[in-house]
Amino acid sequence: MTQSHIPGESAQTAGDREKQKKIWVTLTGLPLSFQLSWPFHRSTSGADFWVLHGDIRLENSDGLHALVAVNLSATVREVLPSLDPKDAESPVINALRKEVDRRQIEFVKSGKLLPVPFSSRHYDFKRQRWVFGKATDEAIAEFVETKVYWQTKLGNEKRVWIGDTGEAQYLETPTSHLLEVAGRLVAAQGLLRIDGEYAEATQGLMSQAERFERAMRKGLEELEKKHAFERG
């Protein structure tokens, strides 16, 4: 099982990859990393779907993670150019992040495998595009700040790629608009330095650690409360 690669990322040395870790944040403020066991394989149960196993780790936690089996429906398989990471990775990760946002995935220390449907509810066939829920400008601004903070702290990166098409897909907004909102952050608060599609955190952003830690705690508490209620 290998760490998910970053779509469109330029080549890095092995040393760089070991120092850096790709952090994917959720709209609920949780910093995640994904390990996906490519490739997809046909279900052995006889059902008409494909399966991809993965491990979602809640970073900045005491070993909390979620083992998942992404079940790709035949309907969605038809709209993907291929099942290779270059075509499938971003929508898979975004579908999983959306399940975390919806508090459908529980992070634990055990190894219980959770089936996760990757179905047509994530795809608009009329407009032929992925739909994960359109974020407001306020949510995008908060997302960019959160992404840059956690990627800087946990991913050991000074320059954070915010023009990632996978992130734009998750927020259901054009990459240009995501960058425009990030630009407004710079003008309004001076929290980021923007260089093309990359952002660098200022000391002002990194000094707000308690804000991001608090948001993470709140997101995790709400998720745990939901699953505790379901268990009775």
LINCOR-V368159 format. One record per residue. N is the residue number from 1. RES is the residue in one letter. PHI is phi as a letter, one per 30 degrees, with the letter a starting at -180 (* if undefined). PSI is psi in radians with two decimals (* if undefined). OMEGA is omega in whole degrees, -180 to 180 (* if undefined). Layout:
n: [N/N]
res: [RES/RES]
phi: [PHI/PHI]
psi: [PSI/PSI]
omega: [OMEGA/OMEGA]
//
This chain:
n: [1/2/3/4/5/6/7/8/9/10/11/12/13/14/15/16/17/18/19/20/21/22/23/24/25/26/27/28/29/30/31/32/33/34/35/36/37/38/39/40/41/42/43/44/45/46/47/48/49/50/51/52/53/54/55/56/57/58/59/60/61/62/63/64/65/66/67/68/69/70/71/72/73/74/75/76/77/78/79/80/81/82/83/84/85/86/87/88/89/90/91/92/93/94/95/96/97/98/99/100/101/102/103/104/105/106/107/108/109/110/111/112/113/114/115/116/117/118/119/120/121/122/123/124/125/126/127/128/129/130/131/132/133/134/135/136/137/138/139/140/141/142/143/144/145/146/147/148/149/150/151/152/153/154/155/156/157/158/159/160/161/162/163/164/165/166/167/168/169/170/171/172/173/174/175/176/177/178/179/180/181/182/183/184/185/186/187/188/189/190/191/192/193/194/195/196/197/198/199/200/201/202/203/204/205/206/207/208/209/210/211/212/213/214/215/216/217/218/219/220/221/222/223/224/225/226/227/228/229/230/231/232]
res: [M/T/Q/S/H/I/P/G/E/S/A/Q/T/A/G/D/R/E/K/Q/K/K/I/W/V/T/L/T/G/L/P/L/S/F/Q/L/S/W/P/F/H/R/S/T/S/G/A/D/F/W/V/L/H/G/D/I/R/L/E/N/S/D/G/L/H/A/L/V/A/V/N/L/S/A/T/V/R/E/V/L/P/S/L/D/P/K/D/A/E/S/P/V/I/N/A/L/R/K/E/V/D/R/R/Q/I/E/F/V/K/S/G/K/L/L/P/V/P/F/S/S/R/H/Y/D/F/K/R/Q/R/W/V/F/G/K/A/T/D/E/A/I/A/E/F/V/E/T/K/V/Y/W/Q/T/K/L/G/N/E/K/R/V/W/I/G/D/T/G/E/A/Q/Y/L/E/T/P/T/S/H/L/L/E/V/A/G/R/L/V/A/A/Q/G/L/L/R/I/D/G/E/Y/A/E/A/T/Q/G/L/M/S/Q/A/E/R/F/E/R/A/M/R/K/G/L/E/E/L/E/K/K/H/A/F/E/R/G]
phi: [*/c/d/e/d/c/e/i/d/d/d/b/d/e/d/d/d/d/d/c/b/d/c/c/c/c/d/c/i/c/d/b/b/b/b/c/c/d/c/d/b/d/d/d/d/j/d/d/a/c/b/b/d/a/b/c/c/d/d/i/b/d/i/d/a/b/d/b/c/d/c/d/d/d/d/d/e/d/c/d/e/a/c/d/e/d/c/c/d/d/d/d/d/d/d/d/d/d/d/d/e/d/i/c/c/c/c/b/c/d/c/d/d/c/d/b/d/c/b/d/d/c/b/c/d/d/c/h/a/d/b/b/j/d/d/d/d/d/d/d/d/d/d/d/d/d/e/d/d/d/d/d/d/c/c/h/b/d/c/c/d/c/c/d/d/d/d/d/d/d/d/h/b/d/e/d/d/e/d/d/d/d/d/d/d/d/d/d/b/i/d/b/c/c/b/i/c/c/b/b/d/c/d/d/d/d/d/c/e/d/d/d/d/d/d/d/d/d/d/d/d/d/d/d/d/d/d/d/d/d/d/i]
psi: [2.18/2.73/2.44/2.37/2.90/2.06/2.29/0.01/2.45/2.80/2.46/2.77/2.82/-0.65/-0.73/-0.77/-0.61/-0.60/-0.59/2.62/2.28/2.14/2.20/2.06/2.73/2.91/-0.27/0.09/0.27/2.26/2.14/2.71/2.63/2.36/2.02/2.31/1.40/2.63/3.07/2.60/2.67/2.50/2.39/-0.03/-0.09/-0.16/2.71/1.20/2.91/2.65/2.43/2.12/2.59/2.94/2.05/2.11/2.30/1.81/2.80/0.45/3.06/1.10/0.36/2.40/3.03/2.11/2.22/2.66/1.85/2.05/1.81/2.10/2.73/-0.57/-0.80/-0.56/-0.60/-0.43/-0.18/2.29/-0.60/3.02/0.25/2.71/-0.62/-0.47/-0.50/-0.33/-0.87/-0.89/-0.56/-0.87/-0.69/-0.64/-0.70/-0.71/-0.67/-0.63/-0.60/-0.77/-0.65/0.07/0.60/-0.25/2.26/2.37/2.18/3.09/-0.22/3.14/0.59/2.26/2.26/2.09/2.34/2.06/2.31/1.58/-3.01/-0.17/-0.28/0.09/2.30/1.80/-0.51/-0.77/-0.07/1.00/2.78/2.49/2.04/0.15/2.00/2.18/2.53/2.89/-0.65/-0.73/-0.67/-0.76/-0.80/-0.69/-0.80/-0.77/-0.79/-0.77/-0.86/-0.68/-0.94/-0.62/-0.63/-0.79/-0.85/-0.49/-0.09/0.71/2.33/-0.63/2.04/2.25/1.93/-0.09/0.32/2.15/-0.48/-0.66/-0.72/-0.67/-0.77/-0.68/-0.11/0.98/2.67/2.61/-0.67/-0.66/-0.66/-0.78/-0.60/-0.72/-0.73/-0.66/-0.65/-0.56/-0.74/-0.83/-0.68/-0.68/-0.25/0.54/-0.35/2.69/2.15/2.34/1.65/-2.08/0.19/2.67/2.57/2.29/2.44/2.98/-0.52/-0.70/-0.82/-0.34/-0.11/0.60/-0.74/-0.62/-0.81/-0.63/-0.71/-0.74/-0.68/-0.80/-0.74/-0.79/-0.72/-0.70/-0.74/-0.69/-0.81/-0.64/-0.70/-0.78/-0.57/-0.67/-0.72/-0.55/-0.27/*]
omega: [-175/180/180/176/-179/-179/177/-177/177/-177/178/174/178/179/178/-177/-179/-180/-174/178/180/179/176/-179/178/177/176/173/-179/176/-176/166/-175/169/-177/-177/179/4/168/174/179/178/179/-178/-178/178/-176/174/-180/-173/174/179/-180/178/178/-180/174/-178/-179/178/-179/175/178/180/179/174/-175/171/-179/-178/-177/-179/179/-180/180/178/-177/-177/177/177/177/176/177/-180/-177/180/-171/-172/-177/179/177/-180/180/176/179/177/180/176/175/177/-179/178/178/-179/-179/178/-176/177/180/-175/180/-178/-178/174/179/-180/173/-166/-175/178/178/-176/177/-176/180/-180/178/178/179/179/179/-180/-176/-179/174/177/179/179/178/179/179/180/-178/178/-179/180/-177/179/-175/179/178/-177/-173/-176/177/178/176/179/-174/-179/179/178/-179/-180/177/177/178/178/180/-179/-178/179/177/178/-180/-180/177/179/179/177/177/177/178/176/-179/-177/-173/-171/-180/-177/-177/168/-175/175/-177/-180/-178/178/176/-180/172/177/179/178/-176/179/-179/-177/-177/178/-178/176/-180/179/178/180/180/180/-180/179/179/178/-179/179/180/-178/176/178/-179/178/-180/*]
//
